[in-house]
């Protein structure tokens, strides 16, 4: 237990390095005193529990019977050992299957089209306070920000949105189609954008036009919708030209005309599916976001992103010193955060699976080594009577495969039920996935053969004469 605790210190540092700062929200990796205390207590209890039975047997045996009972005790232990090894192997299989499923999930998520191009884009957030200023005053500040950063070297386009895709923001809107006033209010994500958003993010125009700088407070109120919103609420394909109300409960809010349809993006996270989204221009917006006029800016650049971040801070500090800039980083980092929960769980499961597989291999090796040592006289006699060494090898390998097979079958059955607990983290793969299960089976059989190899080699090299004197 103490050795394990000492190994845990560099182990935690290694896990932190593997995570690369991309942990799930609110999750940290550190040595917790309560966990350490629980681990030491569990280790002590395990040592006592597994040591007390042999100790009681030894204390109850007389000296005269100890020698005669040695072989029978060995046989009892040789029956108990395989059962324990099979149980250990079964637990390893459960963890391996979980790690395999999460690994396949990561592969599937990385193949998902987010709907936008994250490469070569820097993002940051600024938030003019809503209290004390009007929308048009906030727009002047944000226009100044946009103007300043657009002049930075290497910047090719700039845009802004009240919440970036995959930011975890649930902010939605109830709205009504004027053509169906009697229908219940419709639901969609509401996004307030500045000119150039669709182009900068890389959203394709499917129908109509993009929002532009002429869509200000003096112009007709307009909006564009995502492809999912158009297909869901305008199945006849007549979204462009339709009139909607983004606040049907407030008659003072003007009706808005849909002027375009753009491609979908993953708003809530990779694998969640495209969401119905309505985009309105900032200068026509009738609301802020959670009490401020905050906007996430996107800078598309052909230069170095690492050099662009401090340049953006400096430019904004000169323009609006009192305006804070935060959450600065690349758009690819934002996309990576969408993979944080399955990545974190997958890395931890892989680490635990590797440890479990190693312990199972050590268990198979130790059990077979003990059995070969106990049966050395028998093996020697059989070799002396004409048995071939390869027959001894086959027998030992067969024992190793038998223990592994019992544990494998038991573990796969347990895994079929246990993996339901991580079903919410899976994407593109079923909890009972044949490819994963077969792959784990092949891996475990291979490890069992390797672990059985050294004891089998020793059994084949037993001297046919020397072991006959062991029991004299």
C-alpha positions in Angstrom: 0.0 0.0 0.0 2.8 2.4 0.9 4.6 1.6 -2.3 1.4 2.2 -4.3 1.0 5.5 -2.6 4.5 6.6 -3.5 3.8 5.5 -7.1 0.6 7.5 -7.1 2.4 10.8 -6.7 4.2 10.6 -10.1 1.2 8.8 -11.5 -1.1 11.8 -10.8 1.4 14.1 -12.5 1.5 11.7 -15.5 -2.3 11.8 -15.7 -2.3 15.6 -15.6 0.2 15.6 -18.4 -1.8 13.2 -20.5 -4.9 15.3 -20.0 -3.1 18.3 -21.3 -5.4 20.6 -19.4 -8.5 19.3 -21.3 -10.4 18.0 -18.3 -14.2 17.9 -18.1 -15.8 20.9 -16.5 -15.2 20.9 -12.8 -13.0 17.8 -12.8 -9.5 17.9 -11.3 -6.9 15.2 -10.8 -5.1 15.3 -7.5 -4.3 13.2 -4.4 -7.3 13.6 -2.1 -6.6 12.8 1.6 -10.0 10.9 1.9 -9.2 8.8 -1.1 -5.7 8.0 0.2 -7.1 7.0 3.6 -9.7 4.8 2.0 -7.1 3.2 -0.2 -4.7 2.4 2.7 -7.6 1.0 4.7 -8.8 -1.2 1.9 -5.2 -2.4 1.3 -4.8 -3.3 4.9 -8.1 -5.1 5.1 -7.3 -7.0 1.9 -4.0 -8.1 3.3 -5.6 -9.3 6.6 -8.5 -11.0 4.8 -6.3 -13.0 2.4 -3.7 -13.8 5.0 -5.8 -14.9 7.9 -7.2 -18.1 6.4 -3.7 -19.6 5.6 -2.5 -18.5 9.0 -5.4 -20.2 10.8 -4.8 -23.4 8.8 -1.1 -23.3 9.6 -1.6 -22.7 13.3 -4.1 -25.6 13.5 -1.8 -28.1 11.9 0.5 -30.4 14.0 4.1 -30.8 13.2 3.6 -34.5 12.3 0.9 -33.8 9.9 2.4 -30.6 8.3 4.6 -32.5 6.0 1.9 -35.0 4.9 -0.6 -32.2 4.3 1.8 -30.2 2.1 0.7 -31.7 -1.1 -3.0 -31.7 -0.2 -2.8 -28.0 0.8 -1.1 -27.3 -2.5 -3.9 -29.0 -4.3 -6.5 -26.9 -2.4 -4.6 -23.7 -3.1 -4.2 -24.8 -6.8 -7.9 -25.0 -7.0 -8.5 -21.7 -5.3 -5.8 -19.9 -7.3 -7.4 -20.3 -10.7 -10.7 -19.2 -9.4 -9.2 -15.9 -8.0 -7.3 -15.4 -11.3 -10.4 -15.9 -13.3 -12.2 -13.4 -11.2 -9.4 -10.9 -11.6 -9.4 -11.5 -15.3 -13.2 -10.9 -15.5 -12.8 -7.5 -13.8 -10.0 -6.6 -16.2 -12.3 -7.6 -19.1 -15.0 -5.3 -17.9 -12.6 -2.3 -17.7 -11.0 -3.2 -21.0 -14.4 -3.3 -22.7 -15.4 0.1 -21.2 -12.1 1.6 -22.4 -12.5 0.1 -25.9 -16.0 1.5 -26.2 -14.9 5.0 -25.2 -12.0 4.7 -27.6 -14.3 4.0 -30.4 -16.5 6.8 -29.3 -13.6 9.2 -29.6 -12.8 8.0 -33.1 -16.5 8.5 -34.1 -16.7 12.0 -32.5 -13.6 13.2 -34.3 -15.2 12.2 -37.6 -18.3 14.3 -36.9 -18.6 17.4 -39.0 -19.0 20.3 -36.6 -20.5 22.5 -39.3 -17.8 25.2 -39.1 -14.1 25.5 -39.8 -12.1 25.8 -36.5 -8.6 25.9 -38.1 -6.8 29.2 -38.1 -9.3 31.1 -35.9 -8.8 32.9 -32.6 -11.7 33.6 -30.3 -12.2 35.9 -27.3 -15.1 37.4 -25.4 -15.8 41.0 -24.5 -18.8 42.2 -22.5 -19.9 45.8 -22.4 -22.1 46.2 -19.3 -25.8 46.3 -20.2 -26.7 48.4 -17.2 -26.4 52.1 -18.1 -26.0 51.8 -21.8 -28.3 51.1 -24.7 -27.9 48.6 -27.5 -26.7 51.2 -30.0 -24.0 52.4 -27.5 -22.9 48.8 -27.0 -22.8 48.4 -30.8 -20.4 51.4 -31.0 -18.1 49.8 -28.5 -18.2 46.4 -30.3 -17.7 48.0 -33.7 -14.6 49.7 -32.4 -13.4 46.3 -31.1 -14.1 44.8 -34.5 -12.3 47.6 -36.4 -9.2 47.4 -34.2 -8.7 43.6 -34.4 -9.5 43.5 -38.1 -6.4 45.7 -38.7 -4.0 43.3 -37.0 -1.4 41.6 -39.2 -2.6 38.4 -40.8 -6.3 38.8 -39.9 -8.5 38.1 -42.9 -12.0 38.4 -41.4 -13.7 39.2 -38.1 -17.1 38.4 -36.8 -18.9 38.1 -33.4 -21.8 36.1 -31.9 -23.4 36.2 -28.5 -22.4 32.6 -27.9 -20.0 30.4 -29.8 -21.1 27.0 -31.0 -20.4 24.2 -28.5 -20.0 26.7 -25.6 -22.6 24.8 -23.6 -25.0 27.7 -23.9 -28.6 26.6 -23.9 -30.1 30.1 -24.6 -33.1 29.5 -26.8 -36.1 31.5 -28.0 -39.8 30.9 -28.4 -41.0 32.2 -31.7 -44.1 32.2 -33.9 -44.5 31.9 -37.7 -47.0 34.5 -38.8 -48.4 32.0 -41.3 -49.4 29.7 -38.5 -50.5 32.0 -35.7 -52.6 29.3 -34.1 -49.8 26.9 -33.6 -47.9 26.5 -30.3 -44.7 28.6 -30.0 -41.7 27.1 -31.8 -38.3 26.6 -30.2 -34.8 27.3 -31.5 -31.4 28.5 -30.4 -31.2 32.3 -30.6 -27.9 33.7 -31.8 -27.2 37.5 -32.2 -24.4 38.1 -34.7 -22.4 40.9 -36.2 -21.8 41.2 -40.0 -19.6 38.5 -41.5 -20.3 35.8 -39.0 -21.4 33.2 -41.4 -18.4 33.8 -43.8 -15.9 33.9 -40.9 -17.2 30.8 -39.3 -17.4 29.0 -42.7 -21.2 28.4 -42.8 -22.4 27.7 -46.3 -25.3 29.8 -47.7 -28.0 27.4 -48.8 -30.7 29.8 -49.8 -31.2 33.6 -49.8 -28.5 35.9 -48.4 -26.3 36.4 -45.4 -26.8 39.2 -42.8 -24.7 42.2 -43.6 -23.8 45.7 -42.3 -26.9 47.3 -43.8 -29.1 45.3 -41.4 -29.2 48.0 -38.7 -31.8 49.6 -36.6 -33.2 51.7 -39.5 -33.6 48.7 -41.8 -36.3 46.1 -42.0 -35.9 43.5 -39.2 -34.4 40.3 -40.7 -33.1 36.9 -39.6 -31.5 33.9 -41.1 -32.2 30.3 -40.0 -30.2 27.1 -40.0 -30.9 24.2 -42.3 -32.4 22.1 -39.5 -34.8 25.0 -38.6 -35.9 25.4 -42.2 -36.5 21.7 -42.7 -38.3 21.3 -39.3 -40.6 24.4 -39.5 -40.8 25.0 -43.2 -41.0 21.4 -44.7 -42.4 22.9 -47.9 -39.1 24.7 -48.5 -40.6 28.2 -48.1 -38.5 29.5 -45.2 -37.0 32.5 -47.1 -39.6 35.2 -47.2 -41.5 34.0 -44.1 -42.3 36.3 -41.3 -41.7 35.3 -37.7 -41.9 36.9 -34.2 -39.0 36.2 -31.9 -41.1 37.3 -28.9 -44.7 36.4 -29.5 -45.7 37.4 -26.0 -44.7 41.0 -26.6 -46.7 42.7 -29.3 -44.3 45.6 -29.3 -41.5 43.5 -30.8 -41.6 43.8 -34.5 -42.0 40.9 -36.9 -38.9 39.6 -38.6 -38.5 38.4 -42.2 -36.3 35.4 -42.9 -33.9 36.3 -45.6 -31.6 33.2 -45.8 -30.8 29.7 -44.8 -27.3 28.6 -43.7 -25.7 25.3 -42.9 -26.1 23.6 -39.5 -23.5 23.7 -36.7 -23.2 21.5 -33.6 -24.5 24.1 -31.1 -24.4 21.9 -27.9 -21.6 19.5 -28.5 -20.2 17.0 -31.0 -22.5 14.1 -31.5 -25.5 15.9 -30.1 -26.9 16.6 -33.6 -27.5 19.9 -35.4 -29.9 22.3 -33.7 -32.6 24.6 -35.1 -31.0 28.0 -34.9 -32.2 31.6 -35.6 -29.6 34.3 -36.3 -30.4 38.0 -35.9 -28.2 41.1 -36.4 -26.9 42.7 -33.3 -28.1 46.2 -34.2 -31.6 44.9 -34.5 -31.5 42.8 -31.3 -34.0 43.6 -28.6 -32.2 41.8 -25.8 -28.8 41.2 -24.3 -27.5 37.9 -23.1 -27.8 37.0 -19.4 -27.6 40.7 -18.3 -24.9 42.0 -20.6 -24.1 42.8 -24.3 -21.3 40.2 -24.3 -20.1 38.9 -27.7 -17.6 36.2 -28.7 -15.3 37.5 -31.4 -13.8 35.2 -34.1 -10.6 36.3 -35.9 -9.7 34.3 -39.0 -6.0 34.6 -39.6 -3.3 33.2 -41.9 -0.6 34.0 -39.4 0.5 32.6 -36.0 -2.4 32.3 -33.5 0.0 32.4 -30.5 1.3 35.8 -31.7 -2.2 37.1 -32.5 -3.5 36.7 -28.9 -1.2 39.2 -27.2 -1.6 41.6 -30.2 -5.4 41.5 -29.8 -5.1 42.3 -26.1 -2.8 45.2 -26.8 -5.0 46.6 -29.5 -8.1 46.4 -27.3 -6.3 47.9 -24.3 -5.5 51.0 -26.3 -9.0 51.3 -27.8 -11.2 50.6 -24.7 -9.0 50.3 -21.6 -12.0 49.5 -19.3 -13.3 46.7 -21.5 -12.2 43.3 -20.2 -11.1 40.6 -22.7 -11.4 37.0 -21.5 -11.8 33.4 -22.7 -9.1 34.0 -25.3 -7.9 31.0 -27.3 -8.2 29.1 -30.5 -11.4 27.9 -32.0 -9.9 24.4 -32.1 -9.5 24.5 -28.3 -13.1 25.4 -28.0 -13.9 22.4 -30.2 -11.7 20.2 -28.1 -13.7 21.1 -25.0 -16.7 19.4 -26.6 -14.6 16.2 -26.5 -13.5 16.7 -22.9 -16.0 14.5 -21.1 -15.5 11.3 -23.2 -11.8 12.0 -23.6 -11.3 12.3 -19.8 -13.3 9.2 -19.0 -11.6 7.3 -21.9 -8.1 8.2 -20.8 -8.8 7.2 -17.2 -10.5 3.9 -18.3 -7.6 3.1 -20.6 -5.1 3.7 -17.7 -7.1 1.5 -15.3 -7.5 -1.1 -18.1 -3.8 -1.3 -18.6 -3.2 -1.7 -14.9 -5.9 -4.4 -14.7 -4.5 -6.2 -17.7 -1.0 -6.2 -16.2 -2.3 -7.5 -12.9 -4.3 -10.3 -14.7 -1.1 -11.3 -16.6 0.9 -11.3 -13.4 -1.8 -13.4 -11.8 -1.8 -16.0 -14.6 2.0 -16.1 -14.5 2.2 -16.4 -10.7 -0.5 -19.1 -10.5 1.1 -21.2 -13.3 4.6 -20.8 -11.8 3.3 -22.0 -8.5 1.5 -25.0 -10.1 4.6 -26.0 -12.1 6.7 -25.8 -8.9 4.2 -27.9 -6.9 3.9 -30.5 -9.7 7.6 -30.6 -10.5 7.9 -34.2 -9.1 4.9 -35.3 -11.2 6.3 -33.6 -14.3 9.7 -35.2 -13.7 8.1 -38.7 -13.4 6.1 -38.2 -16.5 9.1 -37.1 -18.5 11.1 -40.1 -17.1 8.3 -42.4 -18.3 8.6 -41.1 -21.9 6.4 -38.0 -22.0 7.5 -35.4 -24.5 8.5 -31.9 -23.3 6.0 -30.3 -25.7 3.2 -32.2 -23.9 4.2 -30.5 -20.7 4.2 -27.1 -22.5 0.8 -27.8 -23.9 -0.6 -28.7 -20.5 0.7 -25.6 -18.9 -0.5 -23.4 -21.7 -3.9 -25.1 -21.6 -4.2 -24.3 -17.9 -3.4 -20.7 -18.6 -5.9 -20.5 -21.4 -8.5 -22.2 -19.3 -8.2 -19.6 -16.5 -8.2 -16.8 -19.0 -11.2 -18.2 -20.9 -13.3 -18.6 -17.8 -12.5 -15.0 -16.8 -13.0 -13.8 -20.3 -16.5 -15.3 -20.7 -17.5 -14.1 -17.2 -16.1 -10.6 -17.9 -17.9 -10.3 -21.2 -21.2 -11.2 -19.6 -20.6 -8.7 -16.8 -19.5 -6.1 -19.3 -22.7 -6.4 -21.3 -24.6 -5.1 -18.2 -21.9 -2.8 -16.8 -21.4 -0.8 -19.9 -25.0 0.5 -19.7 -23.7 2.9 -17.1 -21.5 4.7 -19.6 -24.1 4.6 -22.4 -24.6 8.3 -22.1 -21.0 8.9 -23.0 -21.0 6.6 -26.1 -21.5 7.9 -29.7 -21.5 5.8 -32.9 -21.1 2.6 -31.0 -23.5 0.3 -29.1 -22.8 -0.8 -25.5 -22.6 -4.4 -26.8 -20.3 -3.8 -29.8 -19.1 -7.0 -31.5 -15.9 -5.4 -32.8 -14.9 -4.2 -29.3 -15.7 -7.5 -27.6 -13.9 -9.6 -30.2 -10.9 -7.3 -30.0 -10.7 -7.5 -26.2 -11.0 -11.3 -26.4 -8.1 -11.6 -28.8 -6.0 -9.2 -26.7 -6.7 -11.2 -23.5 -5.9 -14.5 -25.1 -2.6 -13.2 -26.4 -1.7 -11.8 -23.0 -2.6 -15.1 -21.4 -0.4 -17.0 -23.8 2.5 -14.6 -23.1 2.0 -14.9 -19.3 1.9 -18.7 -19.6 5.0 -19.0 -21.8 7.7 -18.8 -19.1 6.1 -21.4 -16.7 5.5 -23.7 -19.7 9.1 -23.3 -20.7 10.2 -24.2 -17.2 7.9 -27.3 -17.2 9.6 -28.5 -20.4 13.0 -28.1 -18.9 12.4 -30.1 -15.7 15.1 -32.7 -15.0 13.4 -36.2 -15.1 15.7 -37.5 -12.3 16.2 -34.7 -9.8 12.5 -34.1 -8.8 12.1 -37.7 -7.6 14.2 -36.9 -4.5 12.0 -33.9 -3.5 9.6 -35.8 -1.4 12.0 -38.3 0.1 
